[in-house]
Amino acid sequence: MNDLSYILNELGEDREQYFRAISPPIMQTSNFAFKKVDDLRRVFEDEYSTYLYSRGLNPTVDILRQKLAALDEAEDCLVFNSGASAIFASVFSNVQTGDHIVSVRSPYTWAQKMFNNVLPRFGISTTYIDGTQIENFEGAILPNTRVIYLESPNSWDFALQDLKAVAGLARSKNITTICDNSYCTPLYQKPIAIGIDMVLQSATKFIGGHSDVVAGVLSGTRSMMKKIFDSELLNMGNGITPFNAWLLIRGLRTLPVRLDRIAKTTVTVVEYLKKHPLVDEVIFPFDTTFPQYNLARQQMNGAAGLFTIVMKAEKMQQIVTFCESLRHILMAVSWGGHESLAIPRCASLLPENFDAANREHRMIRFYVGLEEADYLIADVEQAFAKTR
């Protein structure tokens, strides 16, 4: 992509306006002053038109918005104080009492809690489906379906949806499509170019890249972003702060090189784990054993860092021992930073509920960071040795 260097290094950055500084300033202000009452009146009528109060628009945040919208090939975008905020705003802005949502099964935890616990209070129902088959979407759509919620790939089993097929189906029925693109980032997948209406991602992860900022991104048409800005974003006060926006601009500078490094290391670690006697299965979208490998190659430009193993274990304690024996790979949620991580699925289970026959109970999700492949493999090997 010839424009990538321009987007990351120049777009939105008018250096002559801030002393020719290479790094843009942090406009750490809550408020903006006016000299004319008429100017103030116009902003009251349309706060999306210029700067009034940093809960809404802010110059540092605007630099970031321009870059992220361009990467998503979208008309506009909004940046929130978390990925969960972006999810909530995207869905809530497009439903009313009595509406219905179709969602892929097992979405991100806080998306599922919204569907299960919050939206039913407003008479909004959700049907979960296996999103790997377009027929399941066709069968789940009701006359009152207003939103189809996608997550491709999922962050545990990496199930994909055929985004082009789902987008075509949804548009034929005037249904809004939303896709969580946190796994791929705009560099490895562009749902809007495929036909999806809105795309979101947790910028906490690859965009930030340093595990020091929490944020979410939502991209789409300018009219949709203004609609959400005027209501959900301003009312809930969940926009991003200028300093965190500046951290994300910093993260964007190195996004391509970080993804490239992580992707190469991931392949090496995956190949090692596929041959390990204590591993039943490795689940990774760009491995030829992945059930949707061809679709992954068709709609994704890459896959980096995140994969899952199914460990051979008769008892939960074997998985616990392995994870607690890792010396350099940290046990933590999230992904996308410089550090490698691991998280066992059984952490959400009580020991008495562990079922070795249940494949999901033996899952461990890994994220490969910026360390050397040999360094990570040695850590995994010594941890496995303690489980034998």
Secondary structure, 3 states (H helix, E strand, C coil): CCCHHHHHHCCCCCHHHHCCCCCCCCCCCCECCCCCHHHHHHHHHCHHHCCCECCCCCHHHHHHHHHHHHHHCCCEEEEECCHHHHHHHHHHCCCCCCCEEEEECCCCHHHHHHHHHHHHHHCCEEEEECCCCHHHHHHHCCCCEEEEEEECCCCCCCCCCCHHHHHHHHHHCCCEEEEECCCCHHHHCCHHHHCCCEEEEECCCCCCCCCCCCCEEEEECHHHHHHHHHHHHHHHCCECCHHHHHHHHHHHHCHHHHHHHHHHHHHHHHHHHHCCCCEEEEECCCCCCCCCHHHHHHHCCCCCCEEEEEECCCCHHHHHHHHHHCCCCEECCCCCCCCCEEEEHHHHCCHHHCCCCCHHHHEEEEECCCCCHHHHHHHHHHHHHCCC
